[in-house]
Amino acid sequence: MPDARLAERLADAIATRFCHDQDALLPSERQLAGLLGASRAMVREALAILRAQGRIAGGQGRPSYVRSGAPDPQSLEGLEARAVLEGEIAAIAALRAGPSGHGQLREHLRRMYAATTTAEYWNAERELHACLLSVAQNSVLAAVTRPLLDAAYAQTPQGDLAERLRSHQRLVAAIGRAQPQLARDLVAEVLSPESLSPTSSG
């Protein structure tokens, strides 16, 4: 079975090189494998990730093509999608993280508290959310959510981050206490579209 992380990197490479023009046809799996130096199985997995993200359509015997109006991860819809997906991921993490996963999340939370600049804080928060994807142990949800997460943290936010920090502390505590519904609700609080906006004032 193809390595999930390698498939994600290959999906990023395909998107970067071929997903610019709406409705453009992508090269065939065989052509992509040759162009990118990857196996056809790995290309197939990468294309499945791009389909799950809504960036391409087609497949199952039909040519793959760039979707018209493919979602922008930084749009309101992209931010809402991330909040929904990460809510479910947090609920799963609350059931699966165990002491080891909870310890990893607490370490990232400590880094958020230790940050001395807004940029350091934002990077530490991003790493905590990446860790959340990992401790949930669901590679499909992780592959779909990661581009939304990357886009959300592409810029440094503005404003006071104290309430975000407190919300993340409550989130990590809920996961540590194996409270999936509370973890889901706290993600909705932390990842409201307003709080995710890079230009948010609060």
Secondary structure, DSSP 8 states (H G I E B T S, - for coil): ---HHHHHHHHHHHHHHH-SSTT-B---HHHHHHHHT--HHHHHHHHHHHHHTTSEEEETTEEEEE-TT---TTSHHHHHHHHHHHHHHHHHHHHH-HHHHHHHHHHHHHHHHH--SHHHHHHHHHHHHHHHHHHTT-HHHHHHHHHHHHHHTSS---S--HHHHHHHHHHHHHHHTT-HHHHHHHHHHHT-HHHH-TT---
